[in-house]
Amino acid sequence: MLYRKCRVYEGYWVNDNRHGRGMERYSNGNYYEGDFAKNKPDGKGIYAWVNGEVYEGEWKIGLKEGQGIWKGIFGDSYIG
């Protein structure tokens, strides 16, 4: 689905909600690829910022929650 301002979602839908595996690219160049539930990242997924930072891990109702790893642009990282 193509939204206004170049936001794009490719993936599964259930009852008009993003639900299941999918990828969403935002107008600023950031993207999320992973599991969705009720239109929000939920489960395992990767969020990548256009500046090169990446978070890979668990999500709950659109928020980072649980185990994951964040990798910064200068080689720094956080695991937790």
Residue pairs with C-beta under 8 A, 6 or more apart in sequence:
1 8
1 9
1 10
2 8
3 9
5 27
6 25
6 27
7 24
7 25
7 26
7 27
8 24
8 25
9 18
9 22
9 23
9 24
10 22
10 23
10 24
11 18
11 20
11 21
11 22
11 23
11 24
11 36
12 18
12 19
12 20
12 21
12 22
12 36
13 19
13 20
14 20
17 36
17 38
17 39
18 24
18 36
18 39
18 40
19 36
19 37
19 38
19 39
20 35
20 36
21 34
21 35
21 36
22 33
22 34
22 35
22 36
23 31
23 32
23 33
24 31
24 32
24 33
25 31
28 50
29 50
30 47
30 48
30 49
30 50
31 47
31 48
32 41
32 45
32 46
32 47
32 48
33 45
33 46
34 41
34 43
34 44
34 45
34 46
34 59
35 41
35 42
35 43
35 44
35 45
35 59
36 42
36 43
37 43
37 61
38 61
40 59
40 61
40 62
41 47
41 59
41 62
42 59
42 60
42 61
42 62
43 58
43 59
44 57
44 58
44 59
45 56
45 57
45 59
46 54
46 55
46 56
47 54
47 55
47 64
48 54
48 55
51 73
52 73
53 70
53 71
53 72
53 73
54 70
54 71
55 64
55 68
55 69
55 70
55 71
56 68
56 69
56 71
57 64
57 66
57 67
57 68
57 69
58 64
58 65
58 66
58 67
58 68
59 65
59 66
60 66
67 80
68 79
68 80
69 77
69 78
69 79
70 77
70 78
71 77
